[in-house]
Amino acid sequence: MANITFIEASGQSTTVALNDGWSLMQGATANGVEGILGECGGSCACATCHCYVDEARLDALPPASEAELQMLENVAAERRPNSRLACQLKASAALEGLVVHLPAVQE
């Protein structure tokens, strides 16, 4: 289990306890976090779960797949070096305390 903090574009902060294996997108949508749409249901086909991961924790994440990198080319908000798709990030003890910022727009 990992406690993940989502910071919405408005500044609202929500910490969610996610079971191992749950994607950050699943956890956010199941807990009413505003700013992640997840229109494709987590199949890495829409880029509406774009997020900015705390740069200090990037090394704790698995590298983005080619499919994720291609979808990140289609994000509505500014793409940054710490941009990831929340559907591709799975909760685990290694992500305990991760902070994720959400962009103002997803589509």
MMTF fields as JSON, N, C-alpha, C and O atoms, coordinates in Angstrom:
{
  "mmtfVersion": "1.0.0",
  "mmtfProducer": "UNKNOWN",
  "numBonds": 427,
  "numAtoms": 428,
  "numGroups": 107,
  "numChains": 1,
  "numModels": 1,
  "chainsPerModel": [1],
  "groupsPerChain": [107],
  "chainIdList": ["A"],
  "bondAtomList": [4, 2, 8, 6, 12, 10, 16, 14, 20, 18, 24, 22, 28, 26, 32, 30, 36, 34, 40, 38, 44, 42, 48, 46, 52, 50, 56, 54, 60, 58, 64, 62, 68, 66, 72, 70, 76, 74, 80, 78, 84, 82, 88, 86, 92, 90, 96, 94, 100, 98, 104, 102, 108, 106, 112, 110, 116, 114, 120, 118, 124, 122, 128, 126, 132, 130, 136, 134, 140, 138, 144, 142, 148, 146, 152, 150, 156, 154, 160, 158, 164, 162, 168, 166, 172, 170, 176, 174, 180, 178, 184, 182, 188, 186, 192, 190, 196, 194, 200, 198, 204, 202, 208, 206, 212, 210, 216, 214, 220, 218, 224, 222, 228, 226, 232, 230, 236, 234, 240, 238, 244, 242, 248, 246, 252, 250, 256, 254, 260, 258, 264, 262, 268, 266, 272, 270, 276, 274, 280, 278, 284, 282, 288, 286, 292, 290, 296, 294, 300, 298, 304, 302, 308, 306, 312, 310, 316, 314, 320, 318, 324, 322, 328, 326, 332, 330, 336, 334, 340, 338, 344, 342, 348, 346, 352, 350, 356, 354, 360, 358, 364, 362, 368, 366, 372, 370, 376, 374, 380, 378, 384, 382, 388, 386, 392, 390, 396, 394, 400, 398, 404, 402, 408, 406, 412, 410, 416, 414, 420, 418, 424, 422],
  "bondOrderList": [1, 1, 1, 1, 1, 1, 1, 1, 1, 1, 1, 1, 1, 1, 1, 1, 1, 1, 1, 1, 1, 1, 1, 1, 1, 1, 1, 1, 1, 1, 1, 1, 1, 1, 1, 1, 1, 1, 1, 1, 1, 1, 1, 1, 1, 1, 1, 1, 1, 1, 1, 1, 1, 1, 1, 1, 1, 1, 1, 1, 1, 1, 1, 1, 1, 1, 1, 1, 1, 1, 1, 1, 1, 1, 1, 1, 1, 1, 1, 1, 1, 1, 1, 1, 1, 1, 1, 1, 1, 1, 1, 1, 1, 1, 1, 1, 1, 1, 1, 1, 1, 1, 1, 1, 1, 1],
  "groupList": [{"groupName": "MET", "atomNameList": ["N", "CA", "C", "O"], "elementList": ["N", "C", "C", "O"], "formalChargeList": [0, 0, 0, 0], "bondAtomList": [1, 0, 2, 1, 3, 2], "bondOrderList": [1, 1, 2], "singleLetterCode": "M", "chemCompType": "L-PEPTIDE LINKING"}, {"groupName": "ALA", "atomNameList": ["N", "CA", "C", "O"], "elementList": ["N", "C", "C", "O"], "formalChargeList": [0, 0, 0, 0], "bondAtomList": [1, 0, 2, 1, 3, 2], "bondOrderList": [1, 1, 2], "singleLetterCode": "A", "chemCompType": "L-PEPTIDE LINKING"}, {"groupName": "ASN", "atomNameList": ["N", "CA", "C", "O"], "elementList": ["N", "C", "C", "O"], "formalChargeList": [0, 0, 0, 0], "bondAtomList": [1, 0, 2, 1, 3, 2], "bondOrderList": [1, 1, 2], "singleLetterCode": "N", "chemCompType": "L-PEPTIDE LINKING"}, {"groupName": "ILE", "atomNameList": ["N", "CA", "C", "O"], "elementList": ["N", "C", "C", "O"], "formalChargeList": [0, 0, 0, 0], "bondAtomList": [1, 0, 2, 1, 3, 2], "bondOrderList": [1, 1, 2], "singleLetterCode": "I", "chemCompType": "L-PEPTIDE LINKING"}, {"groupName": "THR", "atomNameList": ["N", "CA", "C", "O"], "elementList": ["N", "C", "C", "O"], "formalChargeList": [0, 0, 0, 0], "bondAtomList": [1, 0, 2, 1, 3, 2], "bondOrderList": [1, 1, 2], "singleLetterCode": "T", "chemCompType": "L-PEPTIDE LINKING"}, {"groupName": "PHE", "atomNameList": ["N", "CA", "C", "O"], "elementList": ["N", "C", "C", "O"], "formalChargeList": [0, 0, 0, 0], "bondAtomList": [1, 0, 2, 1, 3, 2], "bondOrderList": [1, 1, 2], "singleLetterCode": "F", "chemCompType": "L-PEPTIDE LINKING"}, {"groupName": "GLU", "atomNameList": ["N", "CA", "C", "O"], "elementList": ["N", "C", "C", "O"], "formalChargeList": [0, 0, 0, 0], "bondAtomList": [1, 0, 2, 1, 3, 2], "bondOrderList": [1, 1, 2], "singleLetterCode": "E", "chemCompType": "L-PEPTIDE LINKING"}, {"groupName": "SER", "atomNameList": ["N", "CA", "C", "O"], "elementList": ["N", "C", "C", "O"], "formalChargeList": [0, 0, 0, 0], "bondAtomList": [1, 0, 2, 1, 3, 2], "bondOrderList": [1, 1, 2], "singleLetterCode": "S", "chemCompType": "L-PEPTIDE LINKING"}, {"groupName": "GLY", "atomNameList": ["N", "CA", "C", "O"], "elementList": ["N", "C", "C", "O"], "formalChargeList": [0, 0, 0, 0], "bondAtomList": [1, 0, 2, 1, 3, 2], "bondOrderList": [1, 1, 2], "singleLetterCode": "G", "chemCompType": "PEPTIDE LINKING"}, {"groupName": "GLN", "atomNameList": ["N", "CA", "C", "O"], "elementList": ["N", "C", "C", "O"], "formalChargeList": [0, 0, 0, 0], "bondAtomList": [1, 0, 2, 1, 3, 2], "bondOrderList": [1, 1, 2], "singleLetterCode": "Q", "chemCompType": "L-PEPTIDE LINKING"}, {"groupName": "VAL", "atomNameList": ["N", "CA", "C", "O"], "elementList": ["N", "C", "C", "O"], "formalChargeList": [0, 0, 0, 0], "bondAtomList": [1, 0, 2, 1, 3, 2], "bondOrderList": [1, 1, 2], "singleLetterCode": "V", "chemCompType": "L-PEPTIDE LINKING"}, {"groupName": "LEU", "atomNameList": ["N", "CA", "C", "O"], "elementList": ["N", "C", "C", "O"], "formalChargeList": [0, 0, 0, 0], "bondAtomList": [1, 0, 2, 1, 3, 2], "bondOrderList": [1, 1, 2], "singleLetterCode": "L", "chemCompType": "L-PEPTIDE LINKING"}, {"groupName": "ASP", "atomNameList": ["N", "CA", "C", "O"], "elementList": ["N", "C", "C", "O"], "formalChargeList": [0, 0, 0, 0], "bondAtomList": [1, 0, 2, 1, 3, 2], "bondOrderList": [1, 1, 2], "singleLetterCode": "D", "chemCompType": "L-PEPTIDE LINKING"}, {"groupName": "TRP", "atomNameList": ["N", "CA", "C", "O"], "elementList": ["N", "C", "C", "O"], "formalChargeList": [0, 0, 0, 0], "bondAtomList": [1, 0, 2, 1, 3, 2], "bondOrderList": [1, 1, 2], "singleLetterCode": "W", "chemCompType": "L-PEPTIDE LINKING"}, {"groupName": "CYS", "atomNameList": ["N", "CA", "C", "O"], "elementList": ["N", "C", "C", "O"], "formalChargeList": [0, 0, 0, 0], "bondAtomList": [1, 0, 2, 1, 3, 2], "bondOrderList": [1, 1, 2], "singleLetterCode": "C", "chemCompType": "L-PEPTIDE LINKING"}, {"groupName": "HIS", "atomNameList": ["N", "CA", "C", "O"], "elementList": ["N", "C", "C", "O"], "formalChargeList": [0, 0, 0, 0], "bondAtomList": [1, 0, 2, 1, 3, 2], "bondOrderList": [1, 1, 2], "singleLetterCode": "H", "chemCompType": "L-PEPTIDE LINKING"}, {"groupName": "TYR", "atomNameList": ["N", "CA", "C", "O"], "elementList": ["N", "C", "C", "O"], "formalChargeList": [0, 0, 0, 0], "bondAtomList": [1, 0, 2, 1, 3, 2], "bondOrderList": [1, 1, 2], "singleLetterCode": "Y", "chemCompType": "L-PEPTIDE LINKING"}, {"groupName": "ARG", "atomNameList": ["N", "CA", "C", "O"], "elementList": ["N", "C", "C", "O"], "formalChargeList": [0, 0, 0, 0], "bondAtomList": [1, 0, 2, 1, 3, 2], "bondOrderList": [1, 1, 2], "singleLetterCode": "R", "chemCompType": "L-PEPTIDE LINKING"}, {"groupName": "PRO", "atomNameList": ["N", "CA", "C", "O"], "elementList": ["N", "C", "C", "O"], "formalChargeList": [0, 0, 0, 0], "bondAtomList": [1, 0, 2, 1, 3, 2], "bondOrderList": [1, 1, 2], "singleLetterCode": "P", "chemCompType": "L-PEPTIDE LINKING"}, {"groupName": "LYS", "atomNameList": ["N", "CA", "C", "O"], "elementList": ["N", "C", "C", "O"], "formalChargeList": [0, 0, 0, 0], "bondAtomList": [1, 0, 2, 1, 3, 2], "bondOrderList": [1, 1, 2], "singleLetterCode": "K", "chemCompType": "L-PEPTIDE LINKING"}],
  "groupTypeList": [0, 1, 2, 3, 4, 5, 3, 6, 1, 7, 8, 9, 7, 4, 4, 10, 1, 11, 2, 12, 8, 13, 7, 11, 0, 9, 8, 1, 4, 1, 2, 8, 10, 6, 8, 3, 11, 8, 6, 14, 8, 8, 7, 14, 1, 14, 1, 4, 14, 15, 14, 16, 10, 12, 6, 1, 17, 11, 12, 1, 11, 18, 18, 1, 7, 6, 1, 6, 11, 9, 0, 11, 6, 2, 10, 1, 1, 6, 17, 17, 18, 2, 7, 17, 11, 1, 14, 9, 11, 19, 1, 7, 1, 1, 11, 6, 8, 11, 10, 10, 15, 11, 18, 1, 10, 9, 6],
  "groupIdList": [1, 2, 3, 4, 5, 6, 7, 8, 9, 10, 11, 12, 13, 14, 15, 16, 17, 18, 19, 20, 21, 22, 23, 24, 25, 26, 27, 28, 29, 30, 31, 32, 33, 34, 35, 36, 37, 38, 39, 40, 41, 42, 43, 44, 45, 46, 47, 48, 49, 50, 51, 52, 53, 54, 55, 56, 57, 58, 59, 60, 61, 62, 63, 64, 65, 66, 67, 68, 69, 70, 71, 72, 73, 74, 75, 76, 77, 78, 79, 80, 81, 82, 83, 84, 85, 86, 87, 88, 89, 90, 91, 92, 93, 94, 95, 96, 97, 98, 99, 100, 101, 102, 103, 104, 105, 106, 107],
  "secStructList": [7, 3, 3, 3, 3, 3, 3, 7, 6, 6, 1, 7, 3, 3, 3, 3, 3, 3, 7, 6, 6, 7, 5, 2, 2, 2, 2, 2, 2, 2, 6, 6, 7, 6, 6, 7, 7, 7, 6, 6, 1, 1, 1, 1, 1, 1, 7, 6, 6, 3, 3, 3, 3, 7, 4, 4, 4, 4, 4, 4, 1, 7, 7, 7, 7, 2, 2, 2, 2, 2, 2, 2, 6, 6, 7, 1, 1, 7, 7, 7, 6, 6, 3, 3, 3, 4, 4, 4, 7, 5, 7, 7, 4, 4, 4, 6, 6, 7, 3, 3, 3, 7, 7, 1, 7, 7, 7],
  "xCoordList": [0.845, 0.0, 0.889, 1.977, 0.397, 1.153, 0.211, -0.87, 0.627, -0.106, 0.433, 1.614, -0.466, -0.118, -0.881, -2.085, -0.191, -0.839, -1.016, -0.054, -2.262, -2.608, -2.872, -3.653, -2.222, -2.463, -3.118, -2.503, -4.378, -5.153, -4.652, -3.943, -5.013, -4.597, -5.06, -4.416, -6.175, -6.712, -5.883, -6.035, -4.998, -4.21, -4.749, -4.076, -5.962, -6.555, -5.664, -5.272, -5.356, -4.495, -5.316, -6.069, -5.162, -5.863, -4.868, -4.204, -4.768, -3.905, -4.779, -5.767, -4.381, -5.156, -4.26, -3.122, -4.767, -4.052, -4.43, -5.592, -3.454, -3.704, -3.124, -1.993, -3.907, -3.423, -2.36, -2.406, -1.415, -0.383, -1.039, -1.99, -0.508, -1.011, -2.065, -2.309, -2.694, -3.657, -2.894, -1.812, -3.44, -2.802, -3.176, -4.2, -2.338, -2.642, -3.94, -4.695, -4.211, -5.456, -6.658, -7.633, -6.601, -7.695, -7.935, -9.075, -6.857, -6.985, -7.575, -8.402, -7.157, -7.661, -9.15, -9.943, -9.518, -10.919, -11.835, -12.957, -11.379, -12.191, -12.38, -13.31, -11.496, -11.559, -11.955, -11.772, -12.496, -13.042, -12.029, -12.362, -10.807, -9.793, -10.136, -10.29, -10.253, -10.561, -9.293, -8.216, -9.427, -8.286, -7.742, -6.876, -8.225, -7.86, -9.151, -10.047, -9.239, -10.446, -10.375, -11.324, -9.269, -9.114, -10.155, -10.731, -10.402, -11.457, -11.293, -12.29, -10.07, -9.864, -9.874, -9.703, -10.069, -10.126, -8.785, -8.722, -7.721, -6.393, -5.655, -4.693, -6.082, -5.431, -4.362, -3.922, -3.949, -2.885, -3.275, -2.487, -4.518, -5.016, -5.653, -6.252, -5.539, -6.226, -5.438, -5.694, -4.522, -3.712, -4.515, -4.066, -5.714, -6.498, -6.228, -7.013, -5.109, -4.662, -3.235, -2.474, -2.898, -1.589, -1.36, -2.257, -0.167, 0.187, 1.665, 2.439, 2.029, 3.424, 3.897, 3.395, 4.842, 5.365, 6.469, 7.255, 6.516, 7.576, 8.926, 9.293, 9.658, 10.924, 11.936, 12.734, 11.909, 12.862, 12.6, 13.466, 11.416, 11.052, 11.031, 10.668, 11.41, 11.365, 12.152, 11.739, 13.268, 14.093, 13.416, 13.806, 12.404, 11.691, 10.651, 10.101, 10.388, 9.373, 9.996, 11.142, 9.243, 9.744, 9.755, 8.957, 10.637, 10.662, 9.363, 8.705, 9.011, 7.812, 8.002, 9.079, 6.956, 6.991, 6.905, 6.592, 7.181, 7.062, 5.633, 5.425, 4.651, 3.243, 2.92, 2.222, 3.428, 3.187, 3.854, 3.251, 5.078, 5.777, 5.016, 4.942, 4.455, 3.671, 2.413, 2.061, 1.733, 0.528, 0.859, 0.06, 2.019, 2.414, 2.615, 2.612, 2.787, 2.879, 1.535, 1.476, 0.454, -0.898, -1.548, -2.751, -0.79, -1.411, -1.874, -1.278, -2.962, -3.538, -2.744, -2.635, -2.199, -1.409, 0.06, 0.449, 0.847, 2.286, 2.913, 2.718, 3.659, 4.432, 5.75, 6.43, 6.097, 7.323, 8.175, 7.7, 9.431, 10.277, 9.712, 10.027, 8.891, 8.304, 6.857, 6.128, 6.437, 5.091, 5.006, 5.889, 3.93, 3.648, 2.136, 1.37, 1.722, 0.312, 0.024, 0.67, -0.942, -1.248, -1.741, -1.637, -2.278, -2.735, -1.577, -1.769, -0.392, 0.773, 1.646, 2.668, 1.256, 2.023, 1.267, 0.153, 1.861, 1.225, 1.713, 2.909, 0.79, 1.117, 1.934, 1.693, 2.893, 3.702, 4.337, 4.295, 4.918, 5.569, 6.664, 6.942, 7.285, 8.346, 7.833, 8.615, 6.522, 5.955, 5.343, 4.732, 5.503, 4.961, 5.358, 6.534, 4.347, 4.595, 4.752, 5.049, 4.565, 4.71, 3.715, 2.56, 4.173, 3.329, 3.185, 4.17, 1.937, 1.618, 0.799, -0.217, 1.233, 0.496, -0.31, 0.152, -1.52, -2.404, -2.517, -2.601, -2.521, -2.624, -4.04, -4.978, -4.184, -5.492, -6.43, -7.648, -5.891, -6.718, -6.221, -5.033, -7.162, -6.799, -7.219, -6.742, -8.093, -8.513, -8.658, -9.01],
  "yCoordList": [-1.175, 0.0, 1.235, 1.243, 2.278, 3.522, 4.707, 4.727, 5.679, 6.934, 7.866, 8.213, 8.269, 9.14, 10.441, 10.425, 11.571, 12.871, 13.476, 13.648, 13.796, 14.447, 15.916, 16.249, 16.786, 18.217, 18.713, 18.739, 19.103, 19.574, 20.949, 21.62, 21.363, 22.659, 23.805, 24.853, 23.61, 24.616, 24.743, 25.703, 23.761, 23.738, 22.758, 22.467, 22.241, 21.254, 20.017, 19.475, 19.585, 18.425, 17.278, 17.461, 16.073, 14.885, 13.739, 13.42, 13.124, 11.961, 10.715, 10.623, 9.757, 8.536, 7.336, 7.277, 6.388, 5.134, 4.155, 3.765, 3.76, 2.868, 1.49, 1.356, 0.477, -0.893, -1.142, -0.562, -1.992, -2.359, -2.852, -3.633, -2.375, -2.797, -1.882, -1.919, -1.062, -0.096, 0.984, 1.382, 1.466, 2.595, 3.88, 3.949, 4.884, 6.176, 6.726, 7.383, 6.469, 6.913, 6.265, 6.949, 4.948, 4.25, 4.837, 5.085, 5.052, 5.588, 6.978, 7.295, 7.811, 9.183, 9.201, 9.871, 8.471, 8.504, 7.849, 8.312, 6.795, 6.124, 6.976, 6.752, 7.952, 8.779, 10.218, 11.087, 10.482, 11.806, 12.909, 14.086, 12.557, 13.589, 14.26, 13.585, 15.57, 16.334, 16.499, 16.742, 16.365, 16.643, 15.437, 15.582, 14.252, 13.054, 12.481, 12.096, 12.429, 11.921, 10.421, 9.698, 9.95, 8.525, 7.993, 6.93, 8.718, 8.349, 6.957, 6.304, 6.491, 5.169, 4.045, 2.879, 4.381, 3.359, 2.785, 1.774, 3.419, 2.97, 2.154, 1.462, 2.216, 1.415, 2.176, 1.727, 3.317, 4.123, 4.515, 4.379, 5.008, 5.352, 6.733, 7.061, 7.554, 8.852, 10.029, 11.163, 9.828, 10.883, 11.835, 12.95, 11.408, 12.274, 11.996, 12.378, 11.329, 11.139, 11.674, 11.23, 12.633, 13.279, 13.88, 14.492, 13.702, 14.27, 14.63, 14.21, 15.407, 15.795, 15.15, 15.469, 14.263, 13.534, 14.356, 15.019, 14.305, 14.982, 14.603, 13.429, 15.596, 15.347, 14.588, 13.815, 14.801, 14.122, 12.619, 11.865, 12.172, 10.76, 10.059, 8.886, 10.756, 10.152, 8.849, 7.923, 8.768, 7.561, 6.362, 5.223, 6.6, 5.498, 4.865, 3.807, 5.52, 5.034, 4.198, 4.424, 3.234, 2.521, 3.49, 4.426, 3.279, 4.187, 4.079, 3.038, 5.161, 5.179, 4.24, 4.182, 3.515, 2.637, 3.484, 4.673, 2.866, 3.569, 4.056, 5.161, 3.241, 3.63, 4.857, 5.765, 4.882, 6.031, 7.273, 8.345, 7.149, 8.294, 8.838, 10.052, 7.959, 8.41, 9.145, 10.173, 8.636, 9.301, 10.643, 11.577, 10.75, 12.026, 13.125, 14.308, 12.743, 13.742, 14.418, 15.458, 13.839, 14.342, 15.017, 15.278, 15.304, 15.895, 17.322, 18.04, 17.714, 19.042, 20.133, 21.255, 19.807, 20.769, 20.652, 19.741, 21.57, 21.562, 20.221, 19.721, 19.663, 18.456, 18.891, 19.78, 18.256, 18.581, 17.317, 16.217, 17.47, 16.276, 15.292, 14.103, 15.762, 14.9, 14.516, 14.064, 14.695, 14.287, 12.776, 12.122, 12.237, 10.809, 10.635, 11.565, 9.444, 9.089, 8.297, 7.283, 8.755, 8.122, 6.69, 5.892, 6.354, 4.971, 3.997, 2.787, 4.501, 3.644, 3.53, 2.843, 4.19, 4.166, 3.341, 3.695, 2.251, 1.326, 1.574, 1.738, 1.6, 1.802, 0.625, -0.533, 0.955, -0.033, 0.681, 1.907, -0.084, 0.511, 1.485, 2.439, 1.265, 2.154, 3.556, 4.505, 3.693, 5.009, 5.715, 6.773, 5.135, 5.754, 7.234, 7.581, 8.101, 9.53, 10.298, 11.492, 9.655, 10.331, 11.479, 11.355, 12.594, 13.757, 13.917, 13.929, 14.038, 14.156, 15.422, 15.615, 16.283, 17.51, 17.273, 16.615, 17.814, 17.639, 18.938, 20.016, 18.84, 20.043, 20.61, 19.942, 21.841, 22.509, 21.929, 22.003, 21.357, 20.783, 19.4, 19.099, 18.55, 17.202, 16.951, 16.0, 17.778, 17.583, 18.893, 18.922],
  "zCoordList": [0.0, 0.0, 0.0, 0.576, -0.661, -0.715, -0.579, -1.167, 0.192, 0.301, -0.773, -0.783, -1.685, -2.798, -2.622, -2.369, -2.754, -2.636, -4.017, -4.765, -4.343, -5.596, -5.303, -4.412, -6.054, -5.895, -7.182, -8.247, -7.049, -8.181, -8.62, -7.87, -9.817, -10.344, -9.45, -9.4, -8.744, -7.826, -6.555, -5.801, -6.32, -5.091, -4.065, -3.077, -4.286, -3.38, -3.32, -4.353, -2.133, -1.918, -1.339, -0.382, -1.94, -1.455, -1.383, -2.37, -0.216, -0.061, -0.053, 0.675, -0.888, -1.073, -0.775, -1.243, -0.004, 0.259, -0.847, -0.964, -1.655, -2.78, -2.513, -2.045, -2.815, -2.711, -3.765, -4.849, -3.453, -4.419, -5.702, -5.676, -6.825, -8.122, -8.709, -9.915, -7.884, -8.415, -9.15, -8.717, -10.254, -10.932, -10.201, -9.521, -10.35, -9.749, -10.316, -9.599, -11.588, -12.208, -11.53, -11.218, -11.299, -10.627, -9.24, -8.846, -8.514, -7.165, -7.143, -6.288, -8.08, -8.133, -8.49, -7.829, -9.526, -9.95, -8.913, -8.706, -8.269, -7.254, -6.002, -5.227, -5.81, -4.606, -4.887, -4.035, -6.073, -6.384, -6.587, -6.447, -6.913, -7.176, -8.504, -9.521, -8.496, -9.712, -10.534, -9.989, -11.844, -12.704, -13.436, -14.298, -13.116, -13.867, -14.425, -13.674, -15.747, -16.385, -16.635, -16.334, -17.177, -17.446, -18.412, -18.18, -19.488, -20.435, -21.033, -21.341, -21.204, -21.824, -20.792, -21.147, -19.531, -18.494, -18.092, -17.392, -18.527, -18.117, -19.149, -18.815, -20.401, -21.44, -22.218, -23.277, -21.698, -22.326, -23.755, -24.692, -23.896, -25.222, -25.31, -26.333, -24.257, -24.332, -23.762, -24.169, -22.871, -22.238, -21.357, -21.093, -20.889, -20.007, -18.526, -17.658, -18.252, -16.87, -16.717, -15.858, -17.57, -17.534, -16.152, -15.572, -15.641, -14.346, -14.331, -15.192, -13.342, -13.134, -11.835, -10.757, -11.943, -10.794, -10.133, -10.811, -8.819, -8.07, -8.674, -8.699, -9.158, -9.863, -9.014, -9.544, -7.715, -6.837, -6.767, -6.324, -7.199, -7.118, -8.48, -8.563, -9.529, -10.867, -10.952, -11.651, -10.255, -10.302, -9.655, -9.91, -8.819, -8.162, -9.09, -8.787, -10.219, -11.152, -12.253, -12.643, -12.75, -13.926, -15.111, -15.146, -16.068, -17.22, -18.014, -18.018, -18.678, -19.514, -20.702, -21.295, -21.038, -22.211, -23.477, -23.423, -24.592, -25.874, -26.094, -26.594, -25.723, -25.877, -25.024, -25.475, -23.792, -22.927, -23.497, -23.505, -23.969, -24.552, -25.755, -25.943, -26.564, -27.715, -27.262, -27.841, -26.238, -25.742, -25.102, -25.178, -24.477, -23.866, -24.907, -24.568, -26.159, -27.226, -27.469, -28.124, -26.948, -27.195, -25.996, -26.021, -24.957, -23.763, -24.049, -24.851, -23.366, -23.574, -22.85, -23.345, -21.694, -20.922, -21.323, -22.054, -20.843, -21.14, -20.754, -19.646, -21.68, -21.371, -20.752, -21.264, -19.655, -18.928, -18.801, -19.084, -18.377, -18.186, -17.167, -17.224, -16.244, -15.22, -15.539, -14.656, -16.796, -17.219, -17.323, -17.878, -16.78, -16.886, -17.017, -16.766, -17.409, -17.42, -16.157, -15.895, -15.373, -14.095, -14.259, -13.327, -15.432, -15.649, -15.78, -15.66, -16.021, -16.218, -14.974, -14.993, -13.907, -12.659, -11.63, -11.244, -11.188, -10.257, -8.837, -8.598, -7.92, -6.51, -5.979, -6.323, -5.142, -4.431, -3.251, -3.159, -2.361, -1.192, -1.604, -0.877, -2.746, -3.231, -3.549, -3.602, -3.759, -4.088, -2.882, -3.027, -1.693, -0.477, -0.407, -0.518, -0.221, -0.068, -1.365, -1.333, -2.499, -3.788, -3.899, -3.491, -4.452, -4.706, -6.213, -6.952, -6.65, -8.065, -8.262, -7.595, -9.171, -9.494, -10.754, -11.687, -10.775, -11.923, -12.708, -12.119, -14.033, -14.857, -14.829, -14.395, -15.295, -15.297, -16.342, -16.181, -17.404, -18.476, -18.828, -18.713, -19.267, -19.705, -21.156, -21.775, -21.699, -23.069, -23.777, -24.956]
}
